[in-house]
Amino acid sequence: MTTLAAPTPTHLKEDPWEMARSQLRRVAELIELDDAMLNVLSECKKAVVVSIPTRMDGGGVEVFEGFRVNHNVARGPSKGGIRYHPGVTLEETKALAMWMTWKCALMGLPFGGAKGAVVCDPKSMSLGELERMTRRYTTEIINQIGPEMDIPAPDVGTSPREMAWIFDTYSMNKGYSVLGVVTGKPLQVGGSLGRVEATARGAAFVMREALRKLDQPVRGRRIAIQGFGNVGRNLAKILAGDGALIAALSDSAGGVLNAAGIDVDSAIAHKAEHGVLSGLPGTEPVTNDELVLVDCDVLAPCALEHSLTAENADRVKAAIVVEGANGPVTPAADMILEDRGVLVLPDVLANAGGVVVSYFEWVQGLQEYFWKESEVNAKLNDIVTGAFAETWRLHEERSVSLREAAYALAVGRVAEATTTRGLYP
Ligand code: NAD
C-alpha cells in the first residue's frame, strides 16, 4: 500500500525564496546591476522534483517528496547540501540554492549554488529506512549530479553517513568509485580531515576577526548558540576551547542557560545520552524564543531560518549576531538590528567554512591525494579571513551592512562571469 507522508507545521515564518530575492534586489541597486542580469540571477537554472517510494520496516511503502535545485553555474559546477526535514519546501530549497551561489562566489570558489531536500522526519525513521530512501533519492537525481555538474553535501538532518550512501549509489551505477560526486563523506571513503568541524571553524574565524575590529578578544566573551547539531555543537566546542563562555545552548526541544558558563563536553554527553539538552545539570531551562534574547555578547543562530524577525529583533541583547545557520535573520530584522548597531555577520560569510572545506575535499578526491588537517585548517583560515577583510573593506567604504557588502562582492562576481561567458546561444 502507498501512503503519503503527513504534512508537518513549518518553521518558516516568511517565504524564504521571496526573502532571498528581496536581498538580491537590494544589492542590485547598490551595485547598479542592469535589469536583464537581475532577471537572470533572480531565477534558478533548474529545479527537479522527484517522488521517492521507500519500503518501510513494517512492509508498507511510503512516498517521500524530494528536490534538487541548481541556482547558477556561471562560475563552475553547482554545490550545496541536502536537507532532510519534515517542513522543508521547494521554495526554501530554491532560496538555499541561491545563497550557495553567493557564498561560493564570495569565497572565490569555482562553484555555483545548489541545494537538495527530502520532506521527511529522519528522527522517526530507522537506519534501514533512511538508507533505502537516500539510495532511491540519489537514483532519482542521478542525472542531475556529478563531479563536473552538481556536488551535494550534508545539511540539516544529513551527515557523513548519508553522503557515504550517495557516493556508493552513484558509484555503483557508474561502475567505478567517483569520489568527487559528493562531499562531507566519511574519512574512510575519501572525506577530508577537518570537514566535520569546518562550518563551525569558519564561523569562529569570522567571529574572531569581527571581535578584533571591536578590539575585543574571544576569551571571556559570553556566547548563546541556537541549534546543537553539526554547526552549533562544534562552534560551542571551538569557542569554549578559545576561552569564550558558553552562556546558553539549545536544540529543537528547547534550551539550557547558565550565565556562569556551560561545560560543553557535559552538554554533548547529556545530549548523546538523553537525545535532548533539556535537563542538563547545573542549567536553567529556556525556550528557543527566549534563547535569542538572552544577555550575551555574541548570539549564534545555528539551527534553521527565521530565528530573528521583526517581532523580536528589537530585544536582542547581543552586540554581534553570527549566522551559523542559513537565513536566520529576516530582511526586516536585519534593518532593525542595523539601526540598533548590532553587527550581523551574514550567513554567506559566517557559515562558508563548510563549503570551503567541501571544495578542498572535492579537489583532494579528484587528485586522489589527501592533505593533513593542519593544512586544511590553515587554507580555510586564509580563504575565510581574506573574504572577511574584503567584505569589511566594502562595508566601510560604502557605509553598508556586512550582508550588503558580502552580497555586492558575490553578486558582482557571478554577474561578471555571466557577462564574460555570454548568453547561449
Ligand atoms: P544538524 O541537523 O546537524 O543540526 C540542526 C540543529 O538544529 C539540531 O540540534 C536541531 O535540534 C536544531 N533545531 C532544529 N530545529 C530547531 C528549532 N526550531 N529551534 C532550535 N533548534 C532547532 O544541522 P547543521 O548541519 O548543524 O545545520 C544547521 C544550520 O547550518 C542550517 O541552517 C544549515 O543550512 C546551516 N549550514 C550547515 C552547514 C554544514 O556543513 N552542516 C554548512 C553551512 C550552513
Residues whose N, C-alpha, C, O or C-beta is under 5 A from the ligand:
A	BS01	NAD	P154 D155 V156 G157 T199 Q226 G227 F228 G229 N230 V231 G232 S250 D251 S252 N288 C302 A303 L304 G324 A325 N326 N351 G354
